[in-house]
Amino acid sequence: MNPYEAYMKEMAQPMRDELTNQAFEDLTTGASVDQFMENISDDETAFVVVNSVCGCAAGLARPAAVTVADQNPVKPNKKATVFAGQDKEATEKMREYIGQVPSSPSMALFKGRDLVHFIPREHIEGREIEDIMMDIKESFDQNCS
């Protein structure tokens, strides 16, 4: 690992921890993404956060995702995260499953392997955190059992 990569890994660790400390599975390779997705049964839901170092991830996306995933009475069966710019292979692989224009940060809810809700960066950046949390909550309420 070169000094730049080591520095970025160290700088990004607290941003990664913000999700993993709340039981989001940290997917760091393409194989780990495939394994995670293959292990979602048709009747299960999975919430995936595409993490990022940007300000809207820090001030909006991660806090909204963590709060709703923790406090909403209706929750997905599984939670995971990939880190754009850090775990490139994992992020590219997850974006294949998401099937939307690449966006980070972003959030995806799957039922089985079917994408049922997607929140791209443009629906995060510049919005109130309460509005983002309501988007996540409504998605959980409609799709998770």
Secondary structure, DSSP 8 states (H G I E B T S, - for coil): --HHHHHHHHHHHHHHHHHHTTT-EE--SHHHHHHHHHT--TT-EEEEEEE-SSHHIIIIIHHHHHHHHHH-SS--SEEEEEETTTSHHHHHHHHHHH-S---SSEEEEEETTEEEEEE-GGGTTTS-HHHHHHHHHHHHHHH--
